[in-house]
Amino acid sequence: MSNATLSDKRPSSLKGATLPKWFAWAVAAGSIALGLGISAAAGLDSSIQWALIAAVLFVIGSYGISARVEGRRQAKDRIATSLIWVAFILAVIPLASLIYETIKRGVKVLDGYFLSHSMGVVADTEPGGGIYHAILGTLEQVGIATVISVPIGVLTAIYLVEYGRGKLARAITFFVDVMTGIPSIVAGLFILSLWIVILGMGYSGFAGSMALSILMLPVVVRSTEEMLKLVPNELREASLALGVPKWRTILKVVLPTSIGGITTGVMLAVARITGETAPLLLLVWVTNFINANPFKDPQGSLPVYIYLQFANSGGQGPAYDRAWAAALVLIAFIMILNLVARGIARWKAPKTGR
């Protein structure tokens, strides 16, 4: 058998040397150990400092070893991947720390009594009391703001995507973009001057809802507009080709196709306004008693409750514990809203099949 025949039968590989799958984990472990060692030798007490040192060592180590074994091209890919992982961890750590700290401090007084009673005649320095009046106020104020903002926002987005042309559409888009950056205190001052000063109406949950709807409206418009733009034009054209009117095409084809994204945008807008404090301090004012009527008299709310309890606690005591417990309830409320939104989006999403 000739040498040429033997060489043809030998397996040829175009693939260069490759590091094992556990390489990244080994570099990460080594970087952490080396970062701790450098921090200990330098006398650094902050965990943030050694974490940043470990992150830098991880990126440098991944690139250096990969460049030697796999070549510079693969090393560049690995350094990009390393930077993405470092950025992800840097973003997750504060969030995880916030949730952990809130749960650890909030569970001290969080129980059935706390959720089902108001502060009533309980002083801030005394134990006891609850947040029932604040939960009720937040639910009503956010609910009214949602009822005001969602129909207006969705219809505005439909106009901009399906009908809007010319100067009017450009003007609406411009003002929506401007409203996106309006500080919450400005919205509160606007409703204060119009509703309370000029019209002579008193403090109420409805006044706060109007300010919250101003903050919520641009988020609903922009998110809905982007979701409607993602609907393929072929779906619209197919419906119109069958003789279906445009309004019915929007109602039966466009909106059901984009309902998942619209619902997510609405929930983001709700989360945006749920924690607002400044407009509520100006318009709803403060009360420790239960007020189920959002159209008359001051009404409690969770953000204001948290602010007042913390401000009056001095960083310790029963009021401090109540503030953390209320913050935990507020976070749980937003999480439940997001879960409900995902369920609605999945339920209403168009069914696909072969």
Residue pairs with C-beta under 8 A, 6 or more apart in sequence:
16 70
16 71
16 74
17 69
17 70
18 69
18 70
19 65
19 66
19 69
19 70
23 65
23 66
24 62
24 78
24 81
24 82
24 85
27 58
27 61
27 62
27 65
28 58
30 57
30 61
31 54
31 55
31 57
31 58
31 61
32 54
34 53
34 54
34 57
35 50
35 51
35 53
35 54
35 57
36 50
36 54
38 44
38 50
38 53
39 49
39 50
39 53
44 50
51 93
55 86
55 89
55 90
58 82
58 86
59 79
59 82
59 83
59 86
62 75
62 78
62 79
62 81
62 82
63 75
63 76
63 78
63 79
63 82
64 75
66 74
66 75
66 78
66 79
67 75
70 78
99 331
102 324
102 327
102 328
102 331
103 328
105 321
105 324
105 325
106 324
106 325
106 326
106 327
106 328
106 329
107 325
107 328
108 321
108 324
108 325
109 318
109 321
109 322
109 325
110 325
110 328
110 329
113 130
114 129
114 130
114 131
114 322
114 325
115 130
115 131
115 132
115 135
115 329
116 130
116 132
117 128
117 129
117 130
117 132
118 129
118 130
118 131
118 132
118 133
118 134
118 288
118 289
118 290
118 300
119 129
119 130
119 133
119 288
119 289
120 129
120 288
120 289
121 288
122 128
122 129
122 288
124 308
124 309
124 312
124 313
124 318
124 319
125 312
125 317
125 318
125 319
126 318
127 318
128 318
129 288
129 318
129 322
131 300
131 302
131 305
131 322
131 325
131 326
131 329
132 290
133 287
133 288
133 289
133 290
133 291
133 299
133 300
134 300
134 301
134 302
134 304
134 305
134 326
135 302
135 329
136 290
136 291
136 292
136 300
137 205
137 284
137 291
137 294
137 299
137 300
137 301
137 302
138 274
138 301
138 302
138 303
138 330
138 333
140 205
140 209
140 292
140 294
140 299
141 205
141 208
141 209
141 212
141 280
141 284
141 294
141 299
141 301
142 209
142 212
142 270
142 273
142 274
144 205
144 206
144 209
144 213
144 294
145 209
145 210
145 212
145 213
145 216
145 273
146 216
146 266
146 269
146 270
148 209
148 210
148 213
149 213
149 216
149 217
149 220
149 269
150 220
150 266
152 217
152 220
153 216
153 217
153 218
153 219
153 220
153 221
153 224
153 269
154 220
154 224
154 262
156 172
156 176
156 221
157 220
157 221
157 222
157 224
157 225
157 228
158 224
158 228
158 250
158 254
159 169
159 172
160 169
160 172
160 173
160 221
160 225
161 225
161 228
161 229
162 228
162 246
162 250
162 254
164 172
176 217
176 218
176 221
176 222
177 218
177 222
179 214
179 217
179 218
180 218
180 219
180 222
182 214
182 215
184 211
184 215
184 276
184 277
184 278
184 279
185 278
185 279
185 282
187 211
187 212
187 214
187 215
187 279
188 211
188 278
188 279
188 280
188 281
188 282
188 283
189 282
190 211
190 214
191 207
191 210
191 211
191 214
191 279
191 282
191 283
192 207
192 282
192 283
195 201
195 207
195 210
195 283
196 202
196 203
196 207
196 283
201 207
202 296
202 297
203 283
203 284
203 285
203 297
203 298
204 283
204 284
204 294
204 295
204 296
204 297
204 298
204 299
205 284
205 291
205 293
205 294
205 295
205 299
205 301
206 294
206 295
207 283
207 284
208 279
208 280
208 283
208 284
208 299
208 301
209 294
210 283
211 279
211 280
211 282
211 283
212 273
212 276
212 279
215 272
215 273
215 276
215 279
216 269
216 270
216 272
216 273
219 265
219 268
219 269
219 272
220 265
220 266
220 269
222 265
223 261
223 262
223 264
223 265
223 266
223 268
223 269
224 258
224 261
224 262
224 265
226 261
226 265
227 258
227 261
227 262
227 265
228 254
228 258
230 258
230 261
231 253
231 254
231 257
231 258
235 253
235 254
235 257
236 249
236 253
236 254
239 248
239 249
239 252
239 253
240 246
240 249
244 252
244 253
255 262
256 348
256 350
257 350
259 345
259 348
259 349
260 345
260 346
260 348
260 349
261 345
263 341
263 344
263 345
263 348
264 341
264 342
264 345
266 341
267 337
267 338
267 340
267 341
270 334
270 337
271 334
271 337
271 338
274 302
274 303
274 330
274 333
274 334
274 337
275 303
275 330
275 334
276 303
277 303
277 304
277 306
277 307
280 301
280 303
280 304
281 304
281 307
284 298
284 299
284 301
284 304
285 298
285 299
286 298
286 300
286 304
286 308
287 297
287 298
287 299
287 300
288 300
289 300
290 300
291 297
291 298
291 299
291 300
293 299
302 326
302 329
302 330
302 333
303 330
305 323
305 326
306 323
306 326
306 327
306 330
309 319
309 320
309 322
309 323
309 326
310 319
310 320
310 323
312 319
313 319
313 320
313 323
314 320
